[in-house]
Each structure stands twice: as structure tokens, then as C-alpha cells.
Amino acid sequence: MSSDDFSLHTEECEQFDDGMPTTSFPDEVSSVEDLDCECWDGFDSLAEVE
């Protein structure tokens, strides 16, 4: 699965109405840099999210 195959957003994401909060990211996500949406910019690491 490539990073183009899924899109994850914070629950408060203003860009998408149906933000998908998650505590279990796909294996492809190893850092917040892997999450494309700007809604993740407020996090420095995945540890802050989980």
C-alpha cells in the first residue's frame, strides 16, 4: 500500500468534515511526516497522537 492509498486526518480537521481520529496507524506511517494533511502539523511526533 502506498501513502496515496489512504488519508488520515485529526478529528478537528478543518479541511475534511469527516476527520478520522486513530490510535492505530497503518504500518506505512512511521512518523508525522508520513501524514500528508496539514491538520497534523501541530504534532511533533506520533507519540503525541497515540
C-alpha positions as CSV (number, residue, x, y, z in Angstrom):
1,M,0.0,0.0,0.0
2,S,1.4,3.4,-0.9
3,S,0.8,6.6,1.0
4,D,-1.6,7.6,-1.7
5,D,-3.9,4.7,-0.8
6,F,-5.1,6.2,2.4
7,S,-5.7,9.6,4.1
8,L,-5.8,10.2,7.8
9,H,-7.0,13.3,9.5
10,T,-7.4,14.6,13.0
11,E,-10.9,14.7,14.4
12,E,-10.8,18.5,14.3
13,C,-9.5,18.7,10.7
14,E,-10.9,21.8,9.0
15,Q,-10.0,20.6,5.5
16,F,-12.2,17.5,5.7
17,D,-15.5,17.2,7.5
18,D,-15.1,13.6,8.3
19,G,-11.8,13.6,10.2
20,M,-10.7,10.1,11.1
21,P,-9.1,10.0,14.5
22,T,-6.9,7.0,15.0
23,T,-4.8,5.4,17.6
24,S,-3.5,2.6,15.3
25,F,-1.9,3.9,12.2
26,P,-1.1,1.7,9.2
27,D,2.4,0.2,9.1
28,E,3.3,2.7,6.4
29,V,3.0,5.5,8.9
30,S,6.2,5.7,10.9
31,S,6.3,9.5,11.6
32,V,4.1,12.5,11.3
33,E,5.8,13.4,8.1
34,D,4.0,10.4,6.6
35,L,0.7,12.1,7.2
36,D,0.1,14.4,4.3
37,C,-2.7,16.7,5.6
38,E,-1.8,20.0,7.3
39,C,-4.1,19.1,10.2
40,W,-1.1,17.0,11.6
41,D,1.3,20.0,11.5
42,G,0.6,20.7,15.2
43,F,2.2,17.4,16.2
44,D,5.9,16.9,16.5
45,S,5.8,13.1,16.7
46,L,3.4,10.2,16.6
47,A,3.9,9.7,20.3
48,E,1.8,12.9,20.8
49,V,-1.0,11.5,18.8
50,E,-1.2,8.0,20.2
